[in-house]
Amino acid sequence: VLDRVLRAAGLASGSDRPDAAGVERVQRRRGTTSYLFLLNHGAGDVTVDTPSGTDLCTGRAVTGTVRLPPRGVAVIECHSDGSPPTVSPPDNSPATEGNDL
């Protein structure tokens, strides 16, 4: 019900708000291509499960996960069915993928 009210008011739907790990994810489609926007609002690294594709911020191939540092972003051009990502809990290890702002 809340998502319907938010949409009617022109505000972000529940899926656009950061989840418990602090990751906001928004998926958009253009033709047959989908784009997954990931924003880490949290203070720690997170690993996000994603469809395969290309991170348009880095140009790197994505094969199932993206690590986002604190305040990190990724824009994935999806090459699969575009199913929604899932987020792993934050960890304290150094980031190996994603990009810093």
Backbone hydrogen bonds, N-H to C=O, Kabsch-Sander energy under -0.5 kcal/mol:
donor,donor_aa,acceptor,acceptor_aa,energy
5,V,1,V,-2.2
6,L,2,L,-2.8
7,R,3,D,-2.5
8,A,4,R,-2.2
9,A,5,V,-1.6
10,G,7,R,-1.4
11,L,6,L,-3.0
16,D,13,S,-1.8
17,R,13,S,-0.5
17,R,14,G,-1.0
19,D,23,V,-2.0
22,G,19,D,-2.0
24,E,22,G,-0.5
24,E,39,L,-3.0
25,R,15,S,-0.6
26,V,37,F,-2.1
28,R,35,Y,-2.6
30,R,33,T,-3.0
33,T,30,R,-2.0
34,S,78,C,-0.6
35,Y,28,R,-3.4
36,L,76,I,-2.8
37,F,26,V,-3.3
37,F,35,Y,-0.6
38,L,36,L,-0.5
38,L,74,A,-3.1
39,L,24,E,-2.5
40,N,72,G,-2.9
41,H,22,G,-3.6
41,H,39,L,-0.9
45,D,91,D,-0.9
46,V,68,L,-2.1
48,V,46,V,-0.5
48,V,66,V,-3.1
49,D,86,T,-3.5
50,T,64,G,-2.3
53,G,62,V,-2.2
54,T,77,E,-1.7
55,D,60,R,-2.9
56,L,54,T,-0.8
56,L,75,V,-3.6
58,T,55,D,-0.6
59,G,55,D,-3.2
62,V,53,G,-3.2
66,V,48,V,-2.2
68,L,46,V,-3.1
68,L,66,V,-0.5
71,R,40,N,-0.9
71,R,42,G,-0.8
72,G,69,P,-2.5
73,V,99,N,-0.9
74,A,38,L,-2.0
76,I,36,L,-3.1
77,E,54,T,-3.0
77,E,75,V,-0.6
78,C,34,S,-2.7
78,C,76,I,-0.9
79,H,52,S,-3.5
80,S,52,S,-0.5
86,T,49,D,-0.6
88,S,47,T,-3.2
91,D,45,D,-1.2
99,N,73,V,-0.6
